[in-house]
Amino acid sequence: MTTTRRTLLGFLAATTFATTAMAQEVTLRLHQFLPAQSTVPAQILDVWADSVEADSDGRIKVERYPSMQLGGTPPQLIDQVIDGVADIVWTVAGYTPGRFPQLEVFELPFISPDAEATSRAYWQLAEERMMDTDFADFKPLGLWVHGPGVIHANRPITEVSDLRGLKLRAPSRTTTTLFTNLGATSVGMPVPAVPESLSRGVIESAVIPWEVMPSLKVEELVENHTEFTGNALYTLAFIFAMNKDSYAALPDDLKAVIDSNSGLEFSAFAGRTQQAADRPARSIAEARGNTIITLDADQTAAWAEAAAPTIDAWIAEADAAGIDGTGLYRDAVALIEANNTGN
């Protein structure tokens, strides 16, 4: 083999290796607790991951692990992303009660008129108050809430008094407090545990948005659903987060890909998408002939009045803990109103 040919072949091999290395430089593991076909994985997280892969020209690959396939339980997800067990997680903030006290403001009763507006406010208030406190140990990629929470029960729920003694699954510290104050026997548990708990009689009711219902088949386990007019009975705050070291290890151009697909507009998209999925899910309960109770404005106002002490108590507790509950609630309401124009 001539020197020239040997040099050329060496150059081609090196070029091929470099091209292959550039073609896929990073693999990120995305871990979350819902089945892959559920609304959030299929319509939000996959959209984000697909966009990141496309915008990076294939240099980033996002491996998706639904239903806790990397191990552990849903409450462990936030520590998994901090510790590097996963590079990215999506989780419910309330699965670790008290860990993210400031964002609980967005879970308070009857604060949210619209998931997109509230998700925008959530990201904006986080930028002002939470990035160096609640979220200091990881990089937030998206922060949002779901659409209006609905009561799904084994008996009709119309009046607040109908909750008395009802064994009800609540998803967070804030909602557990709310429903306990309203007379229910509140049971905290991650949403994947709801179907078995309903079928075994551990609980008689669960509060989840419509869009989650089909993936859990709740409409087959209870026949009564209570929804509200106007602001949501409650919402749940989500965290979509990345390990700090995984992000820091990226070259600047790939950091830019992550950043351009994350943040305020992605959070708004996520909230909007979840709420949009409520209607087709609701239609499944309708088609089964289940009883859907829609409380009118006056009935909803009675529930809001009954829930007001929960808000007052949260503000007082936060103030006492030195996290300015009064200011957080004021600013959250103002930001939601500012973002809710036209809705």
N, C-alpha and C positions, 0 to 999 in steps of 0.2 A: 504494500500500500504506500503510495507516495505521501510525502510530508504534507503536500497541499491538500490531498484527499483526507488525510487523517485530521488535519486542522479543520477542514470543512465539516467533517462528521462530528468532531468535538463541539464545534460551534452550534450545529443543529441540535445536538443532544442537550447542550446547556440551555439553548433557547426554548426547547420543548419543556424542559424541567421548570424553567422560570415562568413560562406561560401557564403550565399546569398549576404551579404554586399560586400564581396571581388569580387563576380562574376560581380557586376556592381557598381563601386564606383563613376563614373563620367559620367554625360551627358553634352555634348557640343553641342551648337546650332550653326549651320553653315548657314549663311545667304548670299544670292547673288541675282542678278537681272535677270538672264536668265531662260527660261523654263528648266525643269529638263532634257529634252531630248537633249538639245543643247550640242555641243562638249565639252565645258569646264566642265559643271556639270557632264555629263555622262562619259566622258573619262579621266578626270583629277581629279576633286574634289571628285567624288565617289571612284575613285581608291585610293586616299589618305585616305579618311575616312574608306574605307573597310580595308585597310592595318593597320591603327591605331587600329581599333576594333579587328582585328585578332591578331596583335602583342601584344595587351594588354590582350589577353585571355578573351575578353569580358568585361573587367573592365572599358573600355571607350566605351560609346555609342555616336555616332555622329548623331544628328538629323539634317536632311537636309531641309532647307527652301528655295526653288527656288522662282523666280519671286516676290521678296520683300514680302513674305508671313508674315513676322514679322512686316510689316508696314514700312512707310517711303518711300523715293525715293532713287534711286541709288546714288546721290551725298551725301546722309546722311550716307552711309554705314560705312565710315571710322570713323565717330563720334560714330556710334553704337557700334563698337568694342572697342573703347576707353572708352566709358561710360558703357559698359557691357550689353547693350541691346541684343547683340549677343556675343557669345564667340569667334566666328571665322567669318570672312567675306572674300569674294573675290570681288575686285572692280577695277575699272579703276582709276588710279592715277589722270588722267586729269579731272575727274568729279568734282574735287575741284581745280579749276585753281589757280596756284601760290603757292599751299600748299606744293608741293614737287618739288622745283625748280631744284634740282640737277639731279634727274632722268629724267628730260625732255631731257637730252642729248641723250637718247636712242630713242627718238621720232623724232629726227631731220631727214630731208629728206636724203635719199640715204646713210644712215650710216650702214644699216643692210643688210648683204649678206645672212643671214640664221638665223632663229628664235632660234635654239638651241645655236649656237655660241654667239649670242647677249644676250640670256638669261643667259648664263654662265658669260659673261662679266658684265651684270647688277648685278648679285648677288655678284661677286667679287669686283666690284667698290663700291657697297653698303657697303660691309664689311670694305672697306678701308675708306670710307668717309661719309656714310649716317646713319649708325645704331644709332649713338648718336645725330644725327641732325634731318634729315627728318623723321626718324622712331623711335624717342625716346619714343613716347607715346604708342607703341604697340610692340608686338613681331612678326617680319616678319617670315613667314613659307615658302614662296616661292615668287620669283620675276621673272617675265618673260615677253616676248613680243610675239606677234602673228606673223604669216607669212606675206608675202608682202601685203600691202594695195592695194586695187583695186578700181578704180572709176566705179561706177554703175550709169548710167545716162539715161535720156529720149532721148538723142541724142548722136551721135558718138563723142567721144573725142579722138583726135589724136594729135593735136598741142596744145601748151600751150594757144594760143589765143582762142581755143575753150571753155575755161573756162570763158571767159569774160561775166560777168553778170549772170552766172549760179548759181541758188540758191542751194547750196551744203551743206549737213550736214557734219560737222567735229567733231571729238570726244574729242578734247583736245585743250588747249590754244595754244600749239605748232602747231598743224595741222590747227587750225583756222587761225593763223597768216600766215602759209605757203600758204594756198589756197586764202586768201585775197590778199597776195602779188602777187599771180599768176593771179589775175583778177576775181576770183569767188566772189559771194556774200555768205560769209561763215555764217552758222547757227550752233551754238553749241547746241547739245542735246544728252542725253543718247541714246544708241542704241535701247532700247525697243520702243522709240517714232518714230523710222524711218518709219515703215510700214504705220501708219496712216498719218504721215506728207507727205509721197510720194503720198498716195492715195488722199489726200485733196489738193495737189498742194502747200503746204507750202514750200516744197523743190522739186527740180527737179533731184537731184542726191545725192548720199551718198558714202562716202569712208569707206569701211569695208573689211576685208579679205574675201576670198572665203568661208571659213568654217562657217562664221556666216550667210551667205546668206540664206540657206534653212530654218533655224528656223524662219526667218523673212519673208520668201517668197518674197524677193526682186526681184528675177528673174521673178516673175509674175507682178511686178509693173513697171519695166524698162526693156528695151530690149538690152541695150548696156553696155558693160563691157570693161574697158581698163586696161590692165596689162603691166608690164614693164620687161625689160630684165636686169639681173644683180641685183644690190642692190635695195632694196625695196624703192618705192616712200616714204613710211612712215611706221612706226610701232607704236604700242601703248603699253605703260608700264602698267602692272598689279601688284596689291598688294594682296597677300594672307596672312592675318594677324590674330593674336590671341590676345585677351585681356590679358594684363600683369598679372592682379590679377588671372584670370582663370588658367593661366599657373603656377603662383607661388603657387597656392593652391594644385597643384598635388604633390603626393609623388615622390621621385627621380626616381623610376623605371618607372613611367608613364611619367614623363618629358623626360626620355630617349627614350620612344616610340615615342613621338611627335618629338623629335629632329632627330631621326634616319630616320624618314619618310619625313623630311623637309630639306630645305637648298639648296645647290648648285646642287646636282644631281636631286632632285625633280624639281627645276626650269628648268634645262636642259630638263628633261622629258616633262614638261608642254609645253615649247616652241616647242619642237620636235613634240609633239602630235598635237598641234594646226596646225602647218604647214602641217603635214601629212594629215590632214582632208581637206586641200584645194582642192586636186585633185578630190575626189569624189563629192564635192560640185560644183566644176567647171563643172563637167560632166552633172549636172542637167541643167545648162544654155545651154550647148551644145545640149542636148536632146530636149530642147524646141525650138531650132533654133534661139536663141538669137545671136546677133552679138558680137563676142569676138575679140577685137583689141589687138594684142600683139605687142607693140612697140619694134623695133629692137635696137641694141646697139647704133647706131647713133641717132635715135630718142630719146632714153632714155637719152643720153648725153646732148641733147638740153634741156630737162626738168631739168636735174641736174644743168646745167649752170644757168637756170632761177631761180632755188631754192637756189643757193649758197648765195645770199644776206640774205636769212632767217637765214642761219647758222651763218653768220658773225654777224648779228644783235643780235642773241641769245647769242653768246659768249660775245659781247660787253655789253649787258644788264646784264648778269651774273657777269662779271668782275666788272661792276659799282656797283652791289649790294653786292660785297665782297664775292662771292662764287666761284671765280676762274673758270670762264667759259673756259678760255684758257686751263687750266690744265685738267679740266673735259673732254673736247672734245678730247684733245690729249690722255688721258689715256683710254677713252672709245674706241676710234679707235684702239689703240694698243692692248687692251684686246680682242676686237672682232677679230682682225687679228690673234692673238695668239690662239684663240679658234676655228678658222675657218679652220684649217689644215685638208685636206682630204675631205672637203665638195665641 
